[in-house]
Amino acid sequence: MRVRPSYRITLSRGRPAARSGRRLALGVALAALAVAGVMALPASGATNGSVSVTLSVVSQAVKSVTVSPGTTSYTNCVYGSSTSTQLGFANGACMGASPITVTDGGSGDVVAVIVVNGADMVPSDSGTHWTLCTIGSNCGSPMEPGANQFYETVSTATGQNSGAQIGSGRFLGLANGTTCDTVLGGTTCAFNNGVSTSEYLAMTGPASSTDTSTSFSTAVTWTAT
């Protein structure tokens, strides 16, 4: 909607002499205003003032997890052509040489969810990996890994995770992706600060290996979310 201005212009004719006088008077008035404007400018060299402001913020809770030791190995191997310190074929099984202490080390009154994930076994010559598989899911058979596959677990107690010598612990199968670490709490993976437990690694090796390296390595990672 267009709004019309609320003013009106009236035009009237006057005598030339009077018009000249008015122009002269107007010019004098404008000159006076100009002089007044110049005289009203602020003096040069003016300064600014400022204030510094600080703010305190409540400390935020931190979620973290610590794992000890940082390095271990597999030993106490059985089945197939295994020796006490070396995995054999087919489908030899080994236990971790030491328990892993996992601690929720966060700060503040916060509950952290602890997840764990495994990874492929990588040979020392960086050749064909052993793929981490899940028993009953993507392993070569319902109960044993196939060629170039292995099965890895964490448990509440030491022991083999397959075969006739399987341990008494409650085994949690690892995957190439995060898994809720229920070994810490039985049915949950959400914990308050300071919760700590010992977990035991175990693995079952492949039916056969394409790579002939005598040393393979992997990593198990815990994360607080």
C-alpha positions in Angstrom: 0.0 0.0 0.0 1.5 3.3 -1.0 1.3 6.1 1.7 0.9 9.6 0.5 3.0 12.3 2.2 1.1 14.6 4.7 2.5 17.9 3.5 1.4 20.4 0.9 3.4 22.9 -1.2 1.9 26.4 -2.0 3.4 28.4 -4.8 2.7 32.2 -4.9 4.1 34.9 -7.2 5.7 38.1 -5.7 7.4 41.1 -7.0 10.9 40.7 -8.5 12.4 43.2 -6.1 11.0 41.4 -3.1 12.2 38.1 -4.5 15.8 39.4 -4.8 15.7 40.6 -1.2 14.5 37.3 0.0 17.3 35.5 -1.9 19.8 37.8 -0.3 18.3 37.2 3.2 18.3 33.5 2.6 21.9 33.5 1.5 23.0 35.4 4.6 21.0 32.9 6.7 22.7 29.9 5.1 26.1 31.5 5.5 25.4 32.0 9.2 24.3 28.4 9.5 27.5 27.2 7.7 29.6 29.3 10.1 27.7 27.9 13.1 28.2 24.3 11.8 31.9 24.8 11.5 32.2 26.3 14.9 30.2 23.3 16.4 32.7 20.6 15.2 34.4 18.7 18.1 38.0 19.6 18.9 40.7 17.4 17.3 42.6 14.8 19.4 39.5 13.2 21.1 40.2 9.8 22.8 38.2 6.6 23.3 37.6 4.6 26.5 37.2 0.8 26.9 36.6 -1.8 29.6 38.0 -5.3 29.8 35.4 -8.0 30.7 36.0 -11.5 32.0 33.6 -14.5 32.4 33.9 -17.6 34.6 32.5 -20.8 33.1 31.5 -24.0 34.9 34.1 -26.8 34.2 32.8 -29.4 31.8 32.9 -33.2 32.5 35.5 -35.2 30.6 34.9 -38.8 29.4 38.0 -40.9 29.1 39.2 -44.5 29.4 42.6 -45.9 30.3 44.0 -49.3 29.4 47.0 -51.1 30.9 49.3 -52.6 29.8 49.6 -50.9 26.4 51.3 -54.0 24.9 50.8 -57.7 25.2 51.1 -60.9 23.2 49.2 -64.2 22.6 50.5 -67.4 24.2 49.4 -70.7 25.8 48.2 -71.9 22.3 46.4 -75.2 21.7 44.9 -77.3 18.9 46.2 -78.2 15.5 49.9 -77.8 15.0 50.2 -75.2 17.8 53.0 -75.1 20.3 52.7 -73.4 23.8 53.9 -70.1 22.3 53.0 -70.3 18.6 49.6 -70.6 16.9 49.2 -73.6 14.7 46.8 -74.8 11.9 44.0 -75.6 11.5 42.2 -73.3 14.0 44.7 -73.1 16.8 43.6 -71.0 19.8 45.7 -68.8 22.1 45.2 -66.7 25.3 46.5 -63.2 26.1 49.7 -63.3 28.1 48.4 -60.8 30.6 45.0 -59.4 31.8 44.0 -55.9 30.5 42.9 -53.4 33.1 40.2 -51.1 31.7 39.3 -48.0 33.8 36.7 -45.3 33.2 39.0 -42.4 34.0 36.6 -39.4 33.3 36.1 -36.3 35.4 33.0 -34.8 36.9 29.7 -36.5 37.6 29.3 -38.1 34.2 28.4 -41.5 32.9 30.5 -42.8 30.0 29.6 -45.5 27.6 32.7 -47.8 27.0 32.9 -49.4 23.6 35.6 -51.8 22.3 36.6 -52.8 18.8 39.1 -55.1 17.2 41.0 -55.1 13.9 42.5 -57.4 11.3 45.6 -59.4 12.0 48.4 -57.9 9.9 51.4 -60.1 8.9 54.9 -58.7 9.4 55.4 -58.5 5.6 52.1 -56.5 5.3 50.7 -59.2 3.0 47.3 -60.8 3.2 45.5 -59.9 6.4 43.5 -62.3 8.6 40.0 -60.8 8.7 38.4 -60.5 12.1 35.1 -62.4 12.0 32.2 -63.2 14.3 31.4 -66.8 15.2 27.9 -67.6 14.0 27.9 -64.7 11.6 30.6 -64.1 9.1 33.2 -66.7 10.0 33.9 -69.6 7.6 31.8 -72.0 9.5 29.3 -71.6 12.4 31.9 -72.5 15.0 35.4 -71.9 13.4 37.1 -69.2 11.3 37.8 -70.0 7.7 40.9 -69.3 5.6 42.6 -66.0 6.4 40.1 -65.3 9.2 40.4 -65.2 13.0 38.0 -64.9 16.0 38.9 -62.6 18.9 37.2 -62.1 22.3 37.5 -60.3 25.6 36.3 -62.2 28.7 35.7 -61.9 32.4 38.2 -64.8 33.0 41.2 -66.3 31.4 40.8 -69.3 29.1 40.5 -70.4 25.5 37.5 -69.1 23.6 36.9 -72.3 21.5 37.2 -76.0 21.4 37.3 -78.6 24.1 39.4 -76.4 26.4 37.1 -73.4 26.2 37.3 -71.3 29.4 34.5 -70.5 31.9 34.5 -66.8 31.2 31.6 -64.9 29.5 33.1 -64.1 26.1 32.4 -61.0 24.1 33.2 -61.3 20.4 35.1 -58.4 18.9 34.4 -56.9 15.4 35.9 -54.4 12.9 33.6 -51.8 14.5 32.5 -50.7 18.0 30.9 -53.1 20.4 29.3 -52.2 23.7 31.8 -53.6 26.3 29.4 -55.5 28.6 32.4 -57.4 30.1 32.8 -54.3 32.4 29.3 -54.5 33.8 27.5 -57.6 32.7 24.5 -56.2 30.9 25.5 -52.5 30.4 28.4 -50.6 29.0 27.6 -47.3 30.8 29.7 -46.5 33.8 30.5 -43.8 36.4 34.0 -42.5 36.9 36.5 -44.9 38.5 34.9 -48.2 37.5 37.7 -50.6 36.7 37.9 -54.3 35.7 40.3 -56.9 34.3 39.5 -58.3 30.9 41.2 -61.3 29.2 42.0 -61.6 25.5 41.7 -64.9 23.6 41.7 -65.7 19.9 41.1 -68.6 17.5 43.1 -68.6 14.3 42.3 -69.4 10.7 41.8 -72.8 9.0 44.7 -71.8 6.8 46.8 -68.8 5.9 47.8 -67.5 2.5 50.6 -65.4 4.0 53.5 -67.5 5.4 54.8 -64.8 7.9 55.7 -66.1 11.3 54.5 -63.0 13.1 51.1 -61.2 13.0 49.8 -58.2 15.0 46.5 -56.5 15.7 45.1 -53.9 18.1 42.2 -53.8 20.5 40.8 -50.3 21.2 38.5 -49.1 24.0 36.8 -45.7 23.7 34.7 -43.6 26.1 31.7 -41.9 24.5 
